[in-house]
Amino acid sequence: MTHTYKITGMTCNGCRTKVEKTLNAIEGIEAQVTLDPPMAVITMDKHVPTAQLQDSLSKAGKYTIEPSTGNHDPKKKEDSCCSMSMGDRQHDHHQPKNSTPGKYYCPMHCEGEKIYDKPGNCPVCGMNLEKIPELTTARSSYTCPMHPEIVKDGPGSCPICGMDLVPMEPTDSEENKVYKDLLFKMKIAVAFTVPVFAIAMIEMAHDNPLERIMPMANWSWVQLILTLPVVFYAGSIFFVRAWKSIITWNLNMFTLIGIGTGVAFIFSLAGMFFPEIFPPEFKTDHGTVHLYFEATTVILTLVLLGQLLEARAHSQTSGAIKELLKLAPTEAVLIIDGKDQVVSIHDIKKGDLLRVKPGDKIPVDGKITDGESTIDESMITGEPIPVDKKTGDAVTSGTINGNKSFVMVAEKVGSETLLSQIVQMVNTASRSKAPIQKLADSIAKYFVPIVVMISIATFFIWAQFGPQPAIVYGFVNAVAVLIIACPCALGLATPMSVMVGVGKGAQSGILIKNAEALEKMNKMNVLITDKTGTITQGKPSVEKVFSLQDDEGNLIMNIASLNQYSEHPLALAVTNYAKEKNVSWTEVKDFEAVSGKGVIGTVSGKKVALGNKKLMEQVGSQISEDIDAKITVEQKLGKTVSYISIDNSVVGYVTITDAIKPTSKEAIAELIRQGIEVIMITGDNENTAKAVAAELGLTSFKAGSLPEDKLNEIKRLQSEGKIVAMAGDGINDAPALAQADIGIAMGTGTDVAIESAKVTLVKGDMMGIVKAKNLSHAVMKNIKQNLFFAFIYNVLGVPIAAGALYPVFGILLSPMIAAVAMSFSSVSVIVNALRLRTIKI
């Protein structure tokens, strides 16, 4: 059982971690805690009283816990759409936590999944907050990003979730606003930095032409005036972030930039206004103090350039979401009383009949009711070849119709469509945090104070042992150490790769729920796979119905009647067979689907059962040797056979064939080649499973398995230290998909299976597993390359900046060159991450 609780008293990610750890320490429960909204989703083996939960939390700190009531007040932050109770979420169960469009998050994930209501800078690291993309299509009016069916003429709040309505007209994206603001500041910085730098460089010339115009003391004033716009406007954000990082003691890259350039600027001011306090070694031949206005402005401009490039890169990494959003049509042709009427996509309701004309995008998910056509589904499956569709076939929102017109019925609208779910999943996954990032976070935590200490030590060592002017050398090298060691690249290494990788996967029909799944996919060494619908087409057909009685039609009527209420592929095969034979069915009473065994019910007063041998044992039906021998022959040919029992007597069987997908054999062979153990576990009988395994080249398989058998096998393998992936498509696969380290759902399967999985293959093809594995390998390799870039610059740069090469080679690193190297490390990480967009998986 799963319950949702509201937590009060949490103020930071540390609190969230403590609360989650405390709750998970209670026997029999598993808790997931979020900071914003402040909630806990707790799964219990048996009910645990709220008082017991509160008692444990009280010992951990001043935290309170109470059941979530689901009563919404738009004025309260905790009752936003992100904090709806589980009951309130039933209408939109695909909406991941903390994914509210129109909100903001830190790209460094400093406070986990915390989101913010307004744009600005992260209170921990100072980075620009990124906007969560709006997942609605454009329209003149206001709508709720979570509930697109809500449309109003003016701004306000959503009556369902209380969230602020957003304009549906196309507007300039938040990423572009940030980019344009930084670009303007960059232009200002360059305009004032270039003359400051030029004055400083010309001043070093043997025959200084500037002295012919006016004394150098006056040129110092010119440098100061030109420096002020760079320090107090263009680069002011860095000092604000540095100060915030110091008072909160969340030291980061801006701490080093702020200290380094701040010291250089204050030193230069003191040199101008109070030159008499400085010793001779700090002064030039003209008696003026060496000033560092040019170092201050150049460093701030270079860092600003790095921020500009990052803003541009973040915009590019969200390109997959933007491209997907472009696929969503804005209008549809609604059939009303036999007449066509163009309506907004938001006005479509379930059950509406829609006409799709040649070349049009399909507006919502549904089925063709009249006509046929070829449809380009490449945006969903990644496959360029159009698919033939006829009456009764499913069609998906955003796919493109061919050259014929057809009529369809709307079955899923708004946030329920596959396209909306893909966009939401990609959006959430691209902001998730990979476990490998913990390494970078841990290093960054201790890195800044160590660099500050190295900088201080550099100053004193040079002042004590360096050549004259020793203090000047010490000051310059100390500033260079602070600047080159900025850990910006270290923080970007993982998030950039994850964002690009998840987007790349979506474009290839691989939907990844979070970065953890992406990382674990690379480590998996065992794949458990279901047979029906995963390895096979999942569209079985009845080959024949064998009856011990003379009336075969009556037997078909019984089993078709029984299967009319079942959603299992085998049931559909039986009912389709009855239609082909023009056999009608009747009402069924006491229908029950027995998981992993079959179906039972009462037809025309008789107890009918259709399923495997275990079901026959359950209902007490005896199987004769004659019929058992016939069934064995069929099973050895790889066919699925279901026993038919009436009034506890086996009276026949159904032979069903389910073709193996053309790519299954190729995919399994490639996975085995990569060293992955592939095990097929199926509820089918031993003979059928053996025949399929032999055709696929599988050495490991288990037949006659119930859902709990799959679950237990995964637990056993995990206890041996294996990283287990599970691929399945049915409701009976959901527990195993949830237990596996990586659950892989076929997109052609049930919603329950997809919800339980961490990776969804839209096309439902096992080659998607190979692609997902290759993608995860590429992303993890890219992350490691990024971490190498970040570390190598610091490992080599800090000693050089401190002057380690000076005693032997006479090489020193000026603060300006250090700033170039620091910015280049960030650029290297960004460019390397963007390479993932072009890889072939």
C-alpha positions in Angstrom: 0.0 0.0 0.0 1.2 3.5 -0.8 0.3 6.7 1.1 1.2 10.4 0.6 2.1 12.6 3.6 2.9 16.3 4.0 6.1 17.1 5.8 6.8 20.4 7.6 10.0 21.7 9.0 12.4 20.9 6.1 14.4 23.9 4.9 17.2 22.5 2.7 18.3 19.3 0.9 20.1 18.2 4.0 16.8 18.2 5.9 15.2 16.2 3.1 17.9 13.6 3.2 17.6 13.3 7.0 13.8 12.9 6.8 14.0 10.3 4.0 16.8 8.3 5.9 14.8 8.4 9.1 11.6 7.1 7.5 13.4 4.4 5.6 14.9 3.2 8.9 11.4 2.1 10.0 10.9 -1.6 9.3 8.5 -2.4 6.5 8.4 0.9 4.7 10.1 2.5 1.8 9.9 6.3 1.5 10.7 8.9 -1.1 10.8 12.5 0.2 10.8 15.7 -1.9 11.7 19.2 -0.7 9.4 21.2 -3.0 6.7 20.1 -2.5 7.5 19.0 1.1 6.0 15.6 0.8 6.7 11.9 1.4 5.4 9.0 -0.7 5.6 5.9 1.6 5.1 2.3 0.5 4.3 0.0 3.4 4.2 -3.8 3.7 1.5 -3.3 6.4 -0.1 -0.1 7.7 2.2 2.0 10.0 0.3 4.5 12.1 1.1 8.2 11.5 2.0 8.5 15.2 4.8 6.0 14.8 6.2 8.0 11.8 5.9 11.2 13.8 7.8 9.7 16.8 10.7 8.7 14.6 10.9 12.1 12.9 10.7 13.9 16.3 13.9 12.2 17.3 15.6 13.3 14.1 14.6 17.0 14.4 11.7 19.5 14.4 9.8 17.8 11.6 6.1 17.0 11.5 4.2 14.5 9.3 0.6 14.3 8.5 -1.5 12.6 5.8 -2.0 14.6 2.6 -5.6 15.7 2.4 -5.6 16.8 -1.2 -7.5 20.1 -0.3 -6.0 22.7 -2.6 -5.5 26.4 -1.8 -3.8 28.2 -4.6 -2.4 30.7 -2.1 -0.4 28.0 -0.3 2.9 26.9 -1.8 2.5 23.4 -0.5 -0.8 23.0 -2.2 0.5 23.7 -5.7 0.1 21.3 -8.5 3.3 19.7 -7.6 2.0 18.6 -4.2 -1.3 17.0 -5.1 -2.2 13.9 -3.2 -2.1 10.6 -5.0 -5.8 10.7 -5.3 -5.7 14.0 -7.1 -3.0 12.7 -9.4 -5.2 9.9 -10.8 -6.3 11.9 -13.8 -2.7 12.6 -14.7 -0.6 9.7 -13.4 2.1 10.3 -16.0 3.1 13.6 -14.5 6.5 13.1 -12.7 7.1 15.0 -9.4 8.7 18.4 -9.4 8.2 18.9 -13.2 5.8 21.9 -13.1 6.1 23.8 -16.3 6.8 27.5 -15.8 9.0 26.9 -12.8 12.8 27.0 -12.5 15.6 24.7 -11.4 19.4 24.8 -10.8 21.3 23.0 -13.6 23.8 21.9 -11.0 21.1 20.2 -8.9 22.5 21.9 -5.7 19.3 21.2 -3.7 18.3 18.0 -5.4 15.0 18.3 -7.3 14.0 21.6 -5.7 12.3 24.0 -8.0 11.8 27.8 -7.7 8.8 30.1 -8.5 10.8 32.9 -10.1 13.9 33.3 -12.4 17.2 34.3 -10.8 20.3 32.7 -9.5 20.6 29.5 -7.4 20.9 30.4 -3.7 23.6 27.7 -3.3 25.9 27.9 -6.3 24.8 31.2 -8.0 24.2 29.6 -11.4 21.4 31.0 -13.6 18.2 29.1 -12.8 16.9 27.2 -15.9 13.2 27.4 -16.8 11.2 24.1 -17.1 9.8 24.2 -20.6 6.1 24.8 -21.1 4.5 21.6 -22.4 1.5 23.2 -24.1 0.9 24.3 -27.6 0.4 27.9 -28.6 -3.0 29.5 -28.6 -4.4 33.0 -28.1 -5.6 32.8 -24.5 -4.4 31.5 -21.2 -4.1 27.8 -20.2 -2.8 25.6 -17.4 0.4 23.9 -18.3 -0.7 20.8 -16.3 -4.3 20.8 -17.5 -4.5 22.1 -21.1 -8.3 21.6 -21.1 -8.5 24.7 -18.9 -8.6 27.8 -21.2 -9.4 31.3 -20.1 -9.4 34.7 -21.8 -7.2 36.3 -19.2 -4.5 35.3 -16.6 -5.5 33.7 -13.3 -5.1 30.3 -11.6 -6.1 26.8 -12.6 -9.3 25.7 -11.0 -8.0 22.1 -10.8 -4.4 22.5 -9.4 -4.2 26.2 -8.5 -1.2 26.8 -10.8 -0.8 30.2 -12.6 -2.2 30.1 -16.1 0.3 30.9 -18.8 -0.2 32.7 -22.2 -0.6 30.3 -25.1 0.8 32.7 -27.7 4.3 32.0 -28.8 6.7 34.1 -26.6 10.4 34.5 -26.3 11.7 31.6 -24.3 13.3 32.0 -20.9 16.6 30.6 -22.2 16.7 33.3 -24.9 16.0 36.0 -22.4 18.9 34.9 -20.2 21.1 34.6 -23.3 20.2 38.0 -24.6 20.8 39.7 -21.2 24.2 38.1 -21.0 25.0 39.0 -24.6 24.2 42.7 -23.9 26.4 42.6 -20.8 29.1 40.9 -22.8 29.0 43.7 -25.4 29.3 46.3 -22.6 32.2 44.5 -21.0 34.1 44.1 -24.3 33.5 47.8 -25.2 35.1 49.0 -21.9 37.7 46.1 -21.4 39.4 46.6 -24.8 40.6 50.2 -24.1 41.6 49.3 -20.5 43.7 46.4 -21.8 45.2 48.5 -24.5 46.3 51.2 -22.1 47.9 48.6 -19.8 49.8 47.0 -22.7 51.0 50.2 -24.3 52.2 51.3 -20.8 54.7 48.4 -20.9 56.2 49.7 -24.2 59.8 51.1 -24.0 58.8 54.4 -25.6 55.3 54.9 -24.2 53.3 57.1 -26.6 50.6 57.7 -24.0 53.0 59.8 -22.0 53.1 62.3 -24.8 49.4 62.9 -24.4 49.2 63.2 -20.6 50.9 61.8 -17.5 50.5 58.1 -16.6 48.8 59.0 -13.4 46.0 60.5 -15.5 45.8 57.4 -17.6 45.3 55.4 -14.4 42.1 57.5 -13.8 41.0 56.7 -17.3 41.4 53.0 -16.6 39.4 53.3 -13.4 36.5 55.1 -15.1 36.5 52.5 -17.9 36.6 49.6 -15.3 33.6 50.8 -13.3 30.9 49.7 -15.8 32.6 46.2 -16.1 32.8 45.7 -12.3 29.5 47.3 -11.2 27.3 46.3 -14.2 28.5 43.7 -16.6 30.4 41.6 -14.0 28.4 42.5 -10.9 26.5 39.2 -10.8 29.8 37.4 -10.0 30.4 39.5 -6.9 26.8 39.1 -5.8 27.1 35.3 -6.2 30.5 35.2 -4.5 29.2 37.1 -1.5 26.2 34.8 -1.3 28.4 31.8 -1.4 30.6 33.0 1.4 27.8 34.0 3.8 26.0 30.7 3.2 29.4 28.8 3.2 28.5 27.1 -0.1 31.8 27.8 -1.7 31.8 27.5 -5.5 33.4 28.8 -8.7 32.1 32.3 -8.1 33.8 32.4 -4.7 37.2 32.1 -6.4 36.3 34.6 -9.2 34.9 37.1 -6.7 37.8 36.9 -4.3 40.4 37.0 -7.1 39.0 39.9 -9.2 37.8 41.7 -6.0 41.3 41.7 -4.5 42.8 42.9 -7.8 40.3 45.8 -8.0 40.6 46.9 -4.4 44.4 46.7 -4.6 44.3 48.9 -7.7 42.0 51.5 -5.9 44.3 51.5 -2.9 47.3 52.0 -5.3 45.7 55.0 -6.9 44.5 56.8 -3.8 47.1 55.8 -1.2 50.3 55.1 -3.1 52.5 56.1 -0.2 51.5 53.0 1.9 53.1 50.7 -0.7 56.7 49.6 -0.6 59.0 50.5 -3.6 58.8 47.1 -5.2 55.1 47.7 -5.9 55.9 50.9 -7.9 56.9 51.6 -11.5 59.8 53.8 -12.7 57.3 56.7 -12.7 56.6 56.3 -9.0 53.1 55.0 -9.6 51.8 51.7 -8.1 51.3 48.7 -10.5 47.6 48.6 -11.1 45.5 45.6 -12.1 42.4 47.2 -13.7 43.2 45.3 -16.9 43.4 42.0 -15.1 40.1 42.7 -13.3 38.2 43.6 -16.5 39.7 40.9 -18.7 39.0 38.2 -16.2 35.4 39.3 -15.6 34.8 39.5 -19.4 36.2 36.1 -20.0 34.1 34.6 -17.3 31.1 36.4 -18.7 31.9 34.8 -22.0 31.9 31.4 -20.4 28.5 32.1 -18.9 27.2 33.3 -22.3 28.4 30.0 -23.9 26.8 28.0 -21.1 23.4 29.8 -21.6 23.6 29.1 -25.3 24.5 25.4 -24.6 21.6 25.0 -22.2 19.3 26.3 -24.9 20.7 23.8 -27.4 20.5 20.8 -25.0 16.7 21.4 -24.6 16.4 21.3 -28.4 14.9 17.7 -28.2 12.0 19.0 -26.2 11.5 22.0 -28.4 11.6 19.8 -31.5 9.0 17.4 -29.9 6.8 20.4 -29.0 6.9 21.5 -32.7 5.4 18.1 -33.6 2.2 18.9 -31.7 -0.5 20.2 -34.0 -2.5 23.2 -32.9 -5.7 22.5 -34.8 -7.8 19.6 -35.9 -10.8 18.9 -38.1 -13.8 17.8 -36.0 -16.8 16.1 -37.5 -20.0 17.5 -36.1 -23.3 16.3 -37.6 -21.5 15.1 -40.7 -19.8 18.5 -41.3 -16.1 19.3 -40.9 -15.2 22.1 -38.5 -11.7 23.3 -37.7 -11.2 23.5 -33.9 -8.4 24.1 -31.5 -6.5 21.0 -30.3 -7.7 21.9 -26.8 -11.3 21.6 -27.7 -11.1 17.9 -28.6 -12.7 15.5 -26.2 -12.6 11.7 -25.9 -14.9 10.0 -28.3 -14.9 12.9 -30.9 -14.6 11.9 -34.5 -11.8 13.7 -36.4 -10.9 13.8 -40.0 -7.2 13.6 -40.9 -6.4 14.9 -44.3 -3.4 14.0 -46.4 -0.2 15.6 -45.0 -1.8 16.6 -41.8 -0.4 15.8 -38.3 -2.5 13.5 -36.3 -4.0 15.6 -33.5 -4.5 13.1 -30.6 -4.1 9.4 -29.9 -6.9 7.2 -31.2 -8.0 4.6 -33.7 -9.0 4.8 -37.4 -12.7 4.2 -37.8 -13.0 4.8 -41.5 -10.4 4.7 -44.3 -6.8 3.7 -44.5 -3.4 5.4 -45.1 0.3 5.3 -44.6 1.7 7.2 -41.6 5.1 8.6 -40.9 5.8 7.5 -37.3 9.5 8.4 -37.3 9.1 11.0 -34.6 7.9 8.2 -32.3 9.9 5.2 -33.4 12.9 6.7 -35.1 12.2 4.5 -38.1 11.9 6.4 -41.5 9.7 3.9 -43.3 6.0 4.9 -43.2 3.6 2.4 -41.7 0.4 1.1 -43.3 -2.7 1.8 -41.2 -6.2 0.5 -41.7 -9.6 0.6 -39.9 -9.1 -0.4 -36.3 -5.4 0.5 -36.1 -4.1 2.9 -33.5 -2.6 6.2 -34.5 -0.5 8.6 -32.4 -0.5 12.3 -31.9 2.2 14.2 -33.8 2.7 11.5 -36.5 2.2 12.6 -40.1 -0.5 11.3 -42.4 0.4 10.2 -45.9 -1.6 10.8 -49.1 -5.1 9.5 -48.0 -7.8 10.9 -45.8 -9.3 8.9 -42.9 -11.6 9.4 -39.9 -10.4 8.6 -36.4 -11.9 8.5 -32.9 -10.1 10.4 -30.1 -9.1 8.1 -27.3 -6.4 10.1 -25.4 -6.3 13.9 -25.4 -4.2 16.6 -23.7 -1.6 15.3 -21.3 -2.7 11.6 -21.9 -1.3 11.5 -25.4 1.9 9.6 -26.0 3.6 12.8 -27.4 2.8 14.7 -24.2 4.1 11.8 -22.1 7.3 11.7 -24.2 7.9 15.4 -23.8 7.2 15.2 -20.0 9.5 12.2 -19.5 12.3 13.8 -21.5 11.9 17.0 -19.7 12.1 15.4 -16.2 14.9 13.0 -17.1 17.1 15.7 -18.5 17.0 17.5 -15.2 17.6 14.4 -13.0 20.9 13.7 -11.3 23.1 10.8 -12.2 24.8 8.9 -9.3 28.2 9.6 -10.8 27.6 13.3 -10.2 28.0 12.6 -6.4 31.7 12.2 -7.1 31.9 15.7 -8.7 29.8 17.2 -5.9 32.0 15.7 -3.2 35.1 17.0 -4.8 33.7 20.5 -5.4 32.7 20.7 -1.7 36.4 20.5 -0.6 38.0 21.9 -3.7 37.3 25.6 -3.1 38.7 25.9 0.4 41.8 24.0 -0.6 42.3 26.3 -3.6 41.9 29.4 -1.3 44.6 27.9 1.1 46.9 27.2 -1.9 46.4 30.8 -3.0 47.3 32.2 0.4 50.3 29.8 0.6 51.4 30.9 -2.9 51.5 34.6 -1.8 53.5 34.0 1.3 56.0 31.6 -0.4 56.6 34.1 -3.2 56.8 37.0 -0.8 59.4 35.1 1.3 61.5 33.4 -1.3 60.7 35.0 -4.7 62.8 37.5 -6.7 62.1 41.2 -6.4 59.5 42.6 -6.4 58.6 39.4 -4.4 55.4 40.8 -3.0 54.1 41.7 -6.4 55.0 38.2 -7.7 53.2 36.7 -4.8 50.1 38.8 -5.3 49.8 38.1 -9.0 50.4 34.4 -8.7 47.9 34.1 -5.8 45.2 35.8 -7.9 46.1 33.4 -10.9 45.6 30.4 -8.7 42.2 31.6 -7.6 41.1 32.3 -11.2 42.3 29.1 -13.0 40.9 26.8 -10.3 37.3 27.8 -10.8 35.3 24.5 -10.8 32.7 25.5 -13.3 33.7 22.7 -15.7 33.5 20.2 -12.9 29.9 21.2 -12.1 28.9 21.1 -15.8 30.5 17.7 -16.6 27.5 15.4 -15.7 24.4 17.6 -16.2 25.4 18.6 -19.8 25.9 15.0 -20.9 22.7 13.8 -19.3 20.6 16.5 -20.9 22.0 15.9 -24.4 21.9 12.1 -24.0 18.3 12.0 -22.8 17.3 14.2 -25.7 19.2 11.9 -28.2 17.4 8.9 -26.8 14.0 10.5 -27.2 14.7 11.2 -30.8 15.5 7.5 -31.3 12.4 6.2 -29.6 14.1 5.5 -26.2 12.4 7.3 -23.3 14.6 7.4 -20.2 12.9 8.4 -16.9 16.0 9.6 -15.0 19.7 9.8 -15.2 20.2 7.0 -12.7 18.6 4.6 -15.2 20.9 5.9 -17.9 23.9 5.1 -15.7 22.7 1.7 -14.6 22.0 0.7 -18.2 25.7 0.9 -18.9 26.4 -1.4 -16.0 23.8 -4.1 -16.6 25.1 -7.6 -17.1 21.8 -9.6 -17.0 18.7 -9.1 -19.1 15.5 -10.9 -18.1 13.0 -10.8 -21.0 9.4 -11.8 -21.3 8.4 -13.7 -24.5 4.9 -12.7 -25.6 4.9 -9.0 -26.9 8.6 -8.6 -26.1 10.5 -11.2 -28.2 7.4 -12.1 -30.2 5.0 -9.8 -32.0 2.5 -9.9 -29.2 -0.2 -10.3 -31.8 -0.9 -14.0 -31.7 -3.4 -15.7 -34.0 -5.4 -18.9 -33.5 -4.2 -21.6 -35.8 -6.9 -24.1 -34.9 -9.4 -25.2 -32.2 -9.3 -28.9 -31.4 -12.5 -30.4 -29.9 -13.1 -33.8 -28.4 -16.8 -33.1 -29.1 -18.6 -32.9 -32.4 -19.8 -29.3 -32.0 -16.7 -27.2 -32.6 -18.8 -24.1 -33.1 -20.2 -24.4 -29.6 -16.7 -24.8 -28.2 -15.5 -21.6 -30.0 -18.6 -19.8 -28.7 -17.7 -20.7 -25.1 -14.1 -19.7 -25.2 -14.8 -16.5 -27.2 -17.5 -15.5 -24.7 -15.1 -16.1 -21.9 -12.3 -14.0 -23.5 -14.5 -11.0 -24.5 -13.6 -9.3 -21.1 -9.9 -10.1 -21.2 -7.3 -7.6 -22.6 -4.6 -10.3 -23.0 -3.3 -10.7 -26.5 -4.2 -14.4 -26.5 -7.8 -13.4 -25.7 -7.9 -11.1 -28.6 -6.7 -13.8 -30.9 -9.6 -16.1 -29.7 -12.2 -13.4 -30.2 -10.9 -12.5 -33.7 -10.9 -16.2 -34.6 -14.6 -16.4 -33.6 -15.4 -13.4 -35.8 -13.7 -15.0 -38.7 -15.8 -18.2 -38.2 -18.9 -16.0 -37.8 -19.5 -17.4 -34.3 -21.2 -15.0 -31.9 -20.7 -15.1 -28.2 -22.9 -14.7 -25.1 -22.9 -13.2 -21.7 -20.4 -14.4 -19.1 -20.8 -14.4 -15.3 -18.2 -14.7 -12.6 -15.4 -13.8 -15.0 -11.9 -13.9 -13.5 -8.5 -13.5 -15.1 -6.0 -15.7 -13.1 -2.6 -14.0 -13.5 -0.1 -16.2 -15.3 -2.6 -19.0 -15.8 -5.6 -18.0 -17.9 -9.3 -17.1 -17.5 -12.4 -18.7 -15.9 -16.1 -17.9 -15.9 -19.6 -19.2 -16.3 -21.0 -19.4 -19.8 -24.6 -20.5 -20.3 -24.6 -22.0 -16.8 -21.4 -24.0 -17.4 -18.0 -23.4 -15.8 -15.5 -22.7 -18.5 -11.8 -22.4 -18.1 -9.2 -21.6 -20.8 -5.5 -21.6 -19.9 -2.3 -23.6 -19.1 -1.9 -26.8 -17.2 -1.6 -24.9 -13.8 -5.1 -23.5 -14.4 -6.4 -27.0 -15.1 -5.0 -28.1 -11.8 -6.5 -25.2 -10.1 -10.0 -25.9 -11.4 -9.6 -29.6 -10.9 -9.8 -30.7 -14.5 -8.2 -34.0 -15.5 -6.1 -34.1 -18.7 -6.2 -37.4 -20.7 -3.0 -38.9 -22.0 -4.3 -38.7 -25.6 -5.0 -35.0 -25.5 -1.7 -34.4 -23.6 0.2 -36.2 -26.3 -1.4 -34.1 -29.0 -0.6 -30.9 -27.2 3.0 -31.9 -26.6 3.5 -32.3 -30.4 2.2 -28.8 -31.0 4.3 -27.3 -28.2 7.5 -28.8 -29.6 6.8 -26.8 -32.8 7.0 -23.6 -30.7 3.3 -23.0 -30.6 1.3 -21.9 -27.5 -1.5 -24.2 -26.5 -4.3 -23.4 -24.1 -6.4 -26.2 -22.6 -10.2 -25.8 -22.7 -12.2 -27.1 -19.7 -16.0 -27.2 -19.3 -17.5 -28.3 -16.0 -14.1 -29.5 -14.8 -13.5 -31.7 -17.9 -10.9 -31.0 -20.6 -12.8 -31.0 -23.9 -10.2 -29.6 -26.3 -7.4 -27.1 -26.8 -6.5 -24.0 -28.8 -3.3 -23.8 -30.8 -2.0 -20.2 -31.0 1.1 -19.0 -32.9 2.9 -15.8 -32.2 5.6 -14.8 -34.7 9.0 -13.8 -33.4 9.8 -10.2 -34.2 12.3 -10.0 -37.1 14.8 -8.0 -35.0 14.6 -10.0 -31.8 17.3 -12.6 -32.9 19.6 -9.9 -34.0 19.2 -7.9 -30.8 19.7 -10.9 -28.5 22.8 -11.9 -30.5 24.3 -8.4 -30.1 23.6 -8.2 -26.4 25.2 -11.6 -25.8 28.2 -10.4 -27.9 28.5 -7.5 -25.5 28.8 -9.9 -22.6 25.2 -9.6 -21.3 23.5 -12.8 -20.1 20.0 -13.0 -21.6 17.4 -15.1 -19.8 13.9 -15.6 -21.2 11.2 -16.1 -18.5 7.8 -16.9 -19.8 4.5 -18.3 -18.5 4.4 -20.5 -21.5 5.1 -24.3 -21.3 8.5 -25.9 -21.4 8.3 -27.2 -25.0 7.2 -23.9 -26.5 9.8 -21.9 -24.5 12.5 -24.4 -25.6 11.6 -24.1 -29.2 11.6 -20.2 -29.1 14.9 -20.2 -27.1 16.5 -22.6 -29.7 15.5 -20.3 -32.6 17.0 -17.3 -30.8 20.2 -19.0 -29.7 19.3 -18.6 -26.0 20.9 -21.1 -23.5 19.0 -19.7 -20.5 15.2 -19.7 -20.2 12.5 -20.6 -17.6 9.1 -21.8 -18.6 5.8 -22.0 -16.8 6.6 -19.0 -14.7 4.1 -16.8 -12.7 4.7 -13.1 -12.1 6.1 -13.8 -8.7 8.6 -16.3 -10.2 10.0 -13.5 -12.4 10.2 -11.3 -9.4 12.0 -13.9 -7.3 14.5 -14.7 -10.1 15.4 -11.0 -10.3 15.9 -10.8 -6.5 18.1 -13.9 -6.6 20.3 -12.5 -9.3 20.5 -9.2 -7.5 21.6 -11.0 -4.3 24.5 -12.3 -6.4 25.6 -8.8 -7.2 24.2 -8.7 -10.7 22.9 -5.6 -12.3 19.6 -6.8 -13.7 17.4 -5.3 -16.5 13.9 -6.6 -17.1 12.1 -6.2 -20.4 8.4 -6.8 -20.6 5.1 -5.4 -21.8 2.2 -6.8 -19.8 0.5 -6.1 -16.5 1.9 -9.3 -15.1 5.4 -7.9 -15.8 4.9 -4.7 -13.7 6.2 -6.2 -10.4 9.4 -7.5 -12.1 9.9 -4.2 -14.0 9.7 -2.3 -10.7 12.1 -4.7 -8.9 14.7 -4.7 -11.6 17.7 -2.3 -11.5 16.5 -1.2 -15.0 12.9 -1.9 -16.0 12.5 -1.7 -19.8 8.9 -1.5 -21.0 7.7 -2.0 -24.6 5.9 1.1 -25.6 3.4 -1.2 -27.4 2.4 -2.7 -24.0 0.2 -1.7 -21.2 0.3 1.6 -19.3 0.9 -0.3 -16.0 4.1 -1.8 -17.4 5.3 1.5 -18.8 4.6 3.2 -15.5 6.7 0.6 -13.6 9.7 0.8 -16.0 12.6 3.3 -16.0 13.1 3.0 -19.8 10.4 2.8 -22.4 11.0 1.6 -25.9 8.3 3.4 -28.0 8.5 1.0 -30.9 8.4 -2.0 -28.7 11.4 -3.6 -30.4 14.3 -5.4 -28.7 16.8 -3.5 -30.9 15.8 -0.6 -28.7 17.5 -2.3 -25.8 20.7 -2.5 -27.8 20.3 1.2 -28.7 19.7 2.1 -25.0 22.7 0.2 -24.0 24.9 1.9 -26.6 23.5 5.3 -25.6 24.2 4.8 -21.9 27.7 3.7 -22.7 28.2 6.8 -24.9 26.8 9.1 -22.2 28.9 7.6 -19.4 32.0 7.7 -21.6 31.2 11.3 -22.3 30.8 12.2 -18.6 34.1 10.6 -17.8 35.7 12.6 -20.6 34.2 15.7 -19.2 35.4 15.0 -15.7 38.9 14.4 -17.1 38.8 17.8 -18.9 37.7 19.4 -15.6 40.3 17.7 -13.5 43.3 18.0 -15.9 42.9 21.7 -16.2 43.0 22.1 -12.4 45.6 19.5 -11.8 48.0 21.1 -14.3 46.8 24.6 -14.0 47.0 25.3 -10.3 50.7 24.3 -9.9 51.6 26.4 -13.0 49.6 29.4 -11.7 51.3 29.0 -8.4 54.7 29.3 -10.1 55.9 25.7 -10.0 57.6 26.1 -13.4 59.3 29.3 -12.6 62.5 28.0 -10.9 63.3 25.7 -13.8 61.8 27.3 -16.9 61.1 30.9 -15.8 57.4 30.5 -16.8 54.6 32.3 -14.9 50.9 32.4 -15.7 49.3 35.8 -15.6 45.7 36.0 -14.1 44.4 36.9 -17.6 45.9 33.7 -19.2 44.5 31.8 -16.2 41.0 33.2 -16.9 41.3 32.1 -20.6 42.3 28.6 -19.4 39.4 28.4 -16.9 36.9 29.5 -19.6 38.4 27.0 -22.1 37.9 24.1 -19.7 34.1 24.9 -19.5 34.0 25.3 -23.3 35.7 21.9 -23.7 33.0 20.3 -21.5 30.1 21.9 -23.3 31.4 21.1 -26.8 32.2 17.5 -25.8 28.7 17.0 -24.4 27.1 18.4 -27.5 28.9 15.7 -29.5 26.4 13.2 -28.2 23.8 14.7 -30.5 25.6 13.3 -33.5 26.5 9.8 -32.3 25.1 6.8 -34.0 23.4 4.3 -31.6 
